[in-house]
């Protein structure tokens, strides 16, 4: 990226936030802090009203750059975003994104508009196996409450007990995992942080009541704490090469770190807090996998194997 393009990109970046730290600009554009200072000074000399507060960051004062044109690659990225939202968000987010996409397409060059129209039918995202993802049209309400720091009132059904209750929560963030969207929030009833599956929320209301975000964890802090509370176990297993090709990306779900080629076998090192889940996955490979460590994992596999043997021997006798 040449300097002129970088200056324009820095100016666009400054428009995206109320305050932008110099380190943030340095990280995004892969430049030194000294270069950031020099670029900001050049923008100021060009008449851009950039304010600065020591220890906080830069901000624009009553200035807005006219609409800029997208590159062909940036325009293409919109297609990928649209496909993901279509299958992994709900109708509230999809409706808002479709509206935004029409506005964006209106400022594209005709060649880029044609590029999007040609590309869209050639990109597809597999839908969840359970059908179109259900979130009850709540994602947009939740994300707005997060941004505005508004308390949410909801009717929630617990997953394990099916117990239903009304809760007032202070939303921290939205997190997608295990094929579902989850609302991470501080529950005023429990006086603690809780993980709520969005598709188990039957009713949801934005109360309009503000809460102090600085008194709560960020989403990143919550996730880091959640992971740190789970003790990790180092695991070493050896697979026959005949089954290694079937591991695909699944091994990364169990904390894969490295592997060693042993000729006709492969030794893999994993790190996971879920020994029982890992054991059930390894069981699918039968005698083609051997656990070297820890002994606890070997014991779990032996127990599972005995349970399976007892279950099917009883059925055979009947």
C-alpha positions as CSV (number, residue, x, y, z in Angstrom):
1,X,0.0,0.0,0.0
2,X,1.5,3.3,-1.1
3,X,1.5,6.3,1.3
4,X,-1.4,8.1,-0.5
5,X,-3.7,5.0,-0.2
6,X,-2.6,4.6,3.4
7,X,-3.4,8.2,4.3
8,X,-6.9,7.7,2.8
9,X,-7.3,4.4,4.7
10,X,-6.3,6.1,8.0
11,X,-8.8,8.8,7.4
12,X,-11.6,6.3,6.7
13,X,-10.5,4.3,9.9
14,X,-10.8,7.5,12.0
15,X,-14.4,7.9,10.8
16,X,-15.3,4.4,12.0
17,X,-14.9,5.2,15.8
18,X,-15.2,8.0,18.2
19,X,-11.6,7.6,19.3
20,X,-8.8,5.6,17.6
21,X,-5.5,4.7,19.3
22,X,-2.2,5.2,17.5
23,X,-1.3,1.6,18.2
24,X,-4.5,0.4,16.6
25,X,-3.5,2.2,13.4
26,X,0.0,0.8,13.6
27,X,-1.3,-2.7,13.9
28,X,-3.8,-2.5,11.1
29,X,-1.5,-1.0,8.5
30,X,1.7,-2.8,9.7
31,X,3.6,0.4,10.3
32,X,5.5,1.9,13.2
33,X,4.1,4.4,15.7
34,X,6.5,7.0,14.4
35,X,5.0,6.5,10.9
36,X,1.5,6.9,12.4
37,X,2.5,10.2,13.9
38,X,4.0,11.4,10.7
39,X,0.9,10.3,8.6
40,X,-1.5,12.0,11.1
41,X,0.6,15.2,10.9
42,X,0.4,15.1,7.1
43,X,-3.4,14.8,7.3
44,X,-3.6,17.8,9.7
45,X,-1.4,19.8,7.3
46,X,-3.8,19.0,4.5
47,X,-6.6,20.6,6.5
48,X,-8.2,17.5,8.2
49,X,-9.3,18.5,11.7
50,X,-7.8,15.7,13.8
51,X,-8.0,16.1,17.6
52,X,-5.7,14.2,19.9
53,X,-5.8,13.4,23.6
54,X,-2.7,12.1,25.3
55,X,-3.1,8.5,26.4
56,X,-6.5,8.2,24.7
57,X,-6.1,8.6,20.9
58,X,-7.1,10.5,17.8
59,X,-10.6,11.7,16.8
60,X,-12.1,13.8,14.0
61,X,-13.8,17.1,14.8
62,X,-16.8,17.8,12.6
63,X,-15.4,16.2,9.5
64,X,-16.6,13.5,7.2
65,X,-15.0,12.1,4.1
66,X,-17.3,11.8,1.1
67,X,-18.3,8.3,0.0
68,X,-15.4,6.3,-1.4
69,X,-15.4,3.6,-4.0
70,X,-14.9,-0.1,-3.1
71,X,-12.2,-2.2,-4.7
72,X,-13.3,-5.2,-6.6
73,X,-12.1,-7.5,-3.8
74,X,-14.0,-5.5,-1.2
75,X,-17.1,-5.7,-3.3
76,X,-16.7,-9.4,-3.6
77,X,-16.3,-9.8,0.1
78,X,-19.8,-8.4,0.5
79,X,-21.2,-11.5,-1.3
80,X,-19.5,-13.8,1.2
81,X,-20.9,-11.8,4.1
82,X,-24.4,-11.9,2.6
83,X,-24.2,-15.7,2.3
84,X,-23.0,-16.2,5.8
85,X,-25.7,-13.9,7.2
86,X,-28.4,-15.7,5.2
87,X,-27.6,-19.0,6.8
88,X,-26.1,-18.2,10.2
89,X,-28.1,-15.2,11.4
90,X,-31.8,-14.6,11.7
91,X,-34.3,-12.6,9.7
92,X,-33.8,-9.4,11.8
93,X,-30.1,-9.2,10.9
94,X,-30.7,-10.5,7.3
95,X,-33.3,-7.8,6.6
96,X,-31.0,-5.0,7.9
97,X,-28.0,-6.4,6.0
98,X,-30.0,-6.6,2.7
99,X,-31.0,-3.0,3.1
100,X,-27.4,-2.0,3.8
101,X,-26.2,-4.0,0.8
102,X,-28.6,-2.2,-1.6
103,X,-27.3,1.1,-0.4
104,X,-23.7,0.0,-0.8
105,X,-24.3,-1.4,-4.3
106,X,-25.8,1.9,-5.3
107,X,-22.4,3.7,-5.0
108,X,-20.5,0.9,-6.7
109,X,-19.2,1.3,-10.2
110,X,-21.3,-0.5,-12.8
111,X,-18.5,-3.1,-13.4
112,X,-18.4,-3.9,-9.7
113,X,-22.2,-4.2,-9.6
114,X,-22.0,-6.6,-12.5
115,X,-19.2,-8.5,-10.7
116,X,-21.5,-9.0,-7.6
117,X,-24.4,-10.1,-9.7
118,X,-22.2,-12.7,-11.4
119,X,-20.5,-13.9,-8.3
120,X,-23.5,-14.2,-6.0
121,X,-25.0,-17.4,-7.6
122,X,-21.6,-19.1,-7.6
123,X,-21.0,-18.8,-3.8
124,X,-23.0,-21.0,-1.4
125,X,-22.9,-21.8,2.3
126,X,-24.2,-25.1,3.6
127,X,-27.2,-24.5,5.9
128,X,-27.2,-26.0,9.4
129,X,-28.1,-29.7,9.3
130,X,-31.2,-28.9,11.5
131,X,-32.5,-26.5,8.8
132,X,-32.4,-22.7,8.7
133,X,-31.0,-21.3,12.0
134,X,-33.7,-20.1,14.4
135,X,-33.1,-17.1,16.6
136,X,-36.7,-15.8,16.6
137,X,-35.7,-12.5,15.0
138,X,-34.0,-11.4,18.2
139,X,-30.4,-10.9,17.2
140,X,-31.0,-7.3,16.0
141,X,-32.7,-6.4,19.3
142,X,-29.9,-7.9,21.3
143,X,-27.1,-6.3,19.3
144,X,-28.7,-2.9,19.6
145,X,-29.1,-3.3,23.4
146,X,-25.4,-4.3,23.6
147,X,-24.4,-1.1,21.7
148,X,-26.7,1.1,23.7
149,X,-26.0,-0.5,27.1
150,X,-29.7,-1.3,27.7
151,X,-31.0,-3.8,30.1
152,X,-33.0,-6.7,28.5
153,X,-36.0,-8.4,30.0
154,X,-36.6,-11.9,28.8
155,X,-38.6,-15.1,29.2
156,X,-36.0,-17.9,29.1
157,X,-36.3,-21.7,29.1
158,X,-33.3,-23.6,30.5
159,X,-31.8,-26.3,28.4
160,X,-31.4,-29.1,30.9
161,X,-34.4,-28.7,33.2
162,X,-36.8,-27.0,30.8
163,X,-37.6,-24.6,33.7
164,X,-38.9,-21.2,32.5
165,X,-38.3,-17.9,34.2
166,X,-38.2,-14.2,33.6
167,X,-34.8,-12.5,33.8
168,X,-33.4,-9.0,33.6
169,X,-29.9,-9.1,32.2
170,X,-27.2,-6.7,31.2
171,X,-26.0,-7.9,27.8
172,X,-22.2,-8.3,27.4
173,X,-22.0,-9.8,23.9
174,X,-23.1,-12.3,21.3
175,X,-21.1,-15.5,20.8
176,X,-21.6,-18.2,18.2
177,X,-20.6,-21.7,19.0
178,X,-22.0,-25.3,18.9
179,X,-24.2,-24.4,16.0
180,X,-26.1,-21.7,17.9
181,X,-26.0,-18.0,18.9
182,X,-25.5,-17.4,22.7
183,X,-26.2,-14.2,24.6
184,X,-23.5,-13.6,27.3
185,X,-25.0,-11.4,30.0
186,X,-24.9,-10.4,33.6
187,X,-28.1,-11.8,35.2
188,X,-29.5,-9.5,37.8
189,X,-31.5,-12.4,39.4
190,X,-28.5,-14.7,39.8
191,X,-26.0,-11.8,40.3
192,X,-23.5,-13.5,38.1
193,X,-22.6,-13.9,34.4
194,X,-24.7,-16.4,32.4
195,X,-24.7,-18.0,28.9
196,X,-28.2,-17.9,27.3
197,X,-28.9,-19.7,24.0
198,X,-30.8,-17.2,21.9
199,X,-33.2,-19.9,20.5
200,X,-34.4,-20.6,24.0
201,X,-35.5,-17.0,24.6
202,X,-39.3,-17.0,24.2
203,X,-39.9,-13.3,24.7
204,X,-37.5,-10.4,24.8
205,X,-37.9,-6.7,25.6
206,X,-35.5,-3.8,25.5
207,X,-36.3,-2.0,28.8
208,X,-34.5,1.2,27.7
209,X,-32.8,1.2,31.1
210,X,-29.1,1.9,30.9
211,X,-26.4,0.0,32.8
212,X,-22.7,0.9,33.4
213,X,-20.6,-1.2,31.0
214,X,-17.4,-0.3,32.8
215,X,-18.7,-2.2,35.8
216,X,-19.0,-5.4,33.8
217,X,-16.6,-7.8,31.9
218,X,-16.1,-7.4,28.2
219,X,-16.9,-10.4,26.1
220,X,-13.2,-11.1,25.6
221,X,-12.6,-11.1,29.4
222,X,-15.6,-13.5,29.9
223,X,-14.4,-15.9,27.3
224,X,-10.8,-15.8,28.6
225,X,-12.0,-16.5,32.2
226,X,-14.3,-19.3,31.0
227,X,-11.4,-21.0,29.3
228,X,-9.0,-20.4,32.2
229,X,-11.5,-22.1,34.6
230,X,-11.3,-25.3,32.6
231,X,-8.1,-27.3,33.5
232,X,-6.4,-28.4,30.3
233,X,-4.9,-31.9,29.9
234,X,-2.0,-32.7,27.5
235,X,-2.8,-35.8,25.5
236,X,-0.6,-37.9,23.2
237,X,-2.1,-40.4,20.8
238,X,-0.8,-42.5,17.9
239,X,-2.9,-43.0,14.8
240,X,-2.4,-45.5,12.0
241,X,-1.7,-43.6,8.8
242,X,-4.6,-45.4,7.2
243,X,-7.1,-43.3,9.3
244,X,-5.2,-40.0,9.5
245,X,-6.9,-38.7,6.4
246,X,-10.3,-39.0,8.1
247,X,-9.3,-36.7,11.0
248,X,-9.6,-33.6,8.9
249,X,-10.3,-30.5,11.0
250,X,-11.9,-32.4,13.8
251,X,-8.5,-32.8,15.5
252,X,-8.3,-29.0,16.0
253,X,-11.5,-29.2,18.0
254,X,-9.6,-31.2,20.5
255,X,-6.6,-28.9,20.8
256,X,-4.3,-30.3,18.2
257,X,-0.8,-28.8,18.5
258,X,1.7,-30.9,16.6
259,X,2.4,-34.3,15.1
260,X,5.3,-36.6,14.5
261,X,5.8,-39.0,11.5
262,X,6.5,-42.5,12.8
263,X,6.6,-44.2,9.4
264,X,3.3,-46.2,9.2
265,X,1.9,-44.3,12.1
266,X,1.5,-40.6,13.3
267,X,1.9,-39.4,16.9
268,X,-0.3,-36.4,17.7
269,X,-0.2,-34.0,20.6
270,X,-3.5,-32.5,21.8
271,X,-4.5,-30.2,24.7
272,X,-8.1,-30.3,25.9
273,X,-10.3,-29.8,28.9
274,X,-12.8,-32.4,27.6
275,X,-11.3,-35.9,28.1
276,X,-14.7,-37.6,28.0
277,X,-15.6,-36.0,24.7
278,X,-12.2,-36.8,23.3
279,X,-12.5,-40.4,24.4
280,X,-15.8,-40.8,22.5
281,X,-14.2,-39.3,19.4
282,X,-11.2,-41.6,19.6
283,X,-13.4,-44.6,20.2
284,X,-14.8,-44.2,16.6
285,X,-11.3,-45.2,15.3
286,X,-11.2,-48.5,17.1
287,X,-7.9,-50.3,17.1
288,X,-6.4,-47.8,14.7
289,X,-5.6,-45.4,17.6
290,X,-3.5,-45.9,20.7
291,X,-3.4,-43.6,23.7
292,X,0.1,-43.0,25.1
293,X,-0.9,-40.5,27.8
294,X,-2.5,-39.7,30.1
295,X,-3.6,-42.8,32.0
296,X,-6.9,-41.1,32.9
297,X,-7.9,-41.1,29.2
298,X,-7.0,-44.7,28.8
299,X,-9.2,-45.5,31.8
300,X,-12.1,-43.6,30.2
301,X,-11.8,-45.5,26.9
302,X,-11.7,-48.8,28.8
303,X,-14.9,-47.9,30.6
304,X,-16.6,-46.8,27.4
305,X,-15.5,-50.0,25.7
306,X,-16.9,-52.2,28.5
307,X,-20.2,-50.3,28.5
308,X,-20.6,-50.8,24.7
309,X,-19.6,-54.5,24.9
310,X,-22.1,-55.1,27.8
311,X,-24.9,-53.3,25.9
312,X,-24.5,-55.2,22.7
313,X,-23.8,-58.6,24.3
314,X,-27.1,-58.3,26.2
315,X,-29.0,-57.4,23.0
316,X,-27.4,-60.4,21.2
317,X,-28.5,-62.8,24.0
318,X,-32.0,-61.4,23.9
